[in-house]
Amino acid sequence: MNARMLRLHAKAMAALLAGCLLATFSPGAAVAVPDHPTAGATDTDTASDSPTGAGNPFVDGWYADPDIAVYDDTYWVYPTTSRAYEEQTFLDAFSSTDMVNWTKHSNVLTTDAISWAEYAVWAPAPVERDGKYYLFFAANDIQNDSSLGGIGVAVADKPEGPYSDAIGRPLIGQFHNGAQPIDQDVFIDDDGQAYMYYGGWGHANVVKLNDDMTSLGTFADGSTYKEITPADYVEGSQMFKRDGMYYLMWSEGGWTGPDYSVSYAMSDSPTGPFAKIEKVLAQDPAVAKGSGHNSVVNVPGTDIWYIVYHRRPLSESAGNNRQLAYDRMYFNADGTIRPVEMQVEDNFADGNALGWQTYGGSWSAGDGRYRADSSPGGKALLDTDFADFTYDADVTVASGDGDAGLIFRATRPSVGVDNYTGYYAGISPTGKVVLGRVNDSWTPLESVGASLPAGSTHRLRISAVGSAIKVYVDDMATPKISVTDDTYRGGATGVRVFNTAADFDNVSVDKAG
């Protein structure tokens, strides 16, 4: 990889180090190292010092197949526009200097700039060489060698484009070794040799790219296309290098189904052989489904790695309803990759509440908080389905004589004071901690007194394991409330106000055990 661009391949991304470590991405430019457990940044300007991420999805809209690059001191994500087949005629990009706040760049490449491309513009792969920015892409989803389409290459003078066709035709326009020419990934090795990994229909190839990045080279045996298909390969090749080892990642399963997932192999050569080791990313029925088609980013100058990928919210069934996410990726001592955990965290450091669905009330995100005006039962929920868990959040009750707090194991939410089923635990400036069960009406389970003056911030924790429900306020060693109730055993997590205004921050949900 060259010095200006560290390829953030195999899909991963960041979190901001609480201690504000610094890394230099370009001469003279020091920036905070993204060092997060999941998408976003650390926020310690609250009652809690617990680091949390700014939440997935990290950008708004339906997108898929993200690839990520670092150009100078900026992270760039290039995804597929996840729309109906015939509407996939353009590509957007997103940039960030901190991997928290993202800027959208619309239409960096469109079919108007590619004479032979009509639709199905997929899986952009960015790379920089000699001051030029290249974007490899697939178009037209060809089904045979007589169709026009395949893998193309566009070029621009800036990462944000606009990109134009570099050669006026597909770079790879036919099937070789059974591989459909889609889902390309470009990797530049330490010696400057560029490779492209690609393939659909259950076959993967690797080719050499010449220094011009617009033509194919040959291997020592004179061949151009070398098949490297590992077990269970379907599509979505990704390559990165760490400590002298080459990691090939790919997607398997059906892209519209919950079984879509990411596996990997390791080799001491960029051309393999690649023997499957295991899955590293799969659906989590509590968090999201259809997680796959990833890339990876290594924060320059560190051993911090993130996997960037798409996934489908639990409540969504449409194939194209996919969102961009990233989580931390860790390695074992022997270089193997630990299974990735999709984290549920939000500190609202990115100034938005993406992923939250509101039901009544007035809600806004800003200044690292999620704010609710006073209302009779306004609530906001994450699209999750947790059974046994620990759920934390910082709650500041601003005013009013009601209460504010956390909803959990919730189903059937709608606008209305108690229009859902599940549980709610809240705190009130009148000096009470309350816990109740809800089924379109309120059933109190327990309440206790506490000093909770208006405007003060308190750490609220729910521990729910089976029928045992515990509510903690500030003191995480001794619960304020402890009850047994097994009416509801799973559902969404969220926040709620009742006749009071409140701020919420540092939300995190972890499975119990």
Beta strands, then each sheet from edge to edge (+ up, - down):
strand 1: 5-8
strand 2: 22-26
strand 3: 29-32
strand 4: 63-71
strand 5: 74-81
strand 6: 90-96
strand 7: 103-110
strand 8: 122-129
strand 9: 132-139
strand 10: 150-156
strand 11: 164-165
strand 12: 185-188
strand 13: 194-198
strand 14: 205-209
strand 15: 226-227
strand 16: 235-242
strand 17: 245-252
strand 18: 261-267
strand 19: 275-281
strand 20: 289-298
strand 21: 305-312
strand 22: 323-329
strand 23: 344-346
strand 24: 356-359
strand 25: 363-366
strand 26: 369-382
strand 27: 389-411
strand 28: 421-428
strand 29: 432-439
strand 30: 442-449
strand 31: 457-465
strand 32: 468-473
strand 33: 481-484
strand 34: 492-511
sheet 1: 1+ 4- 5+ 6- 7+
sheet 2: 2+ 3-
sheet 3: 8+ 9- 10+ 11-
sheet 4: 12+ 13- 14+ 15-
sheet 5: 16+ 17- 18+ 19-
sheet 6: 20+ 21- 22+
sheet 7: 23+ 34- 26+ 24-
sheet 8: 23+ 34- 27+ 28- 29+ 30-
sheet 9: 23+ 34- 26+ 25-
sheet 10: 23+ 34- 27+ 31- 32+ 33-
end
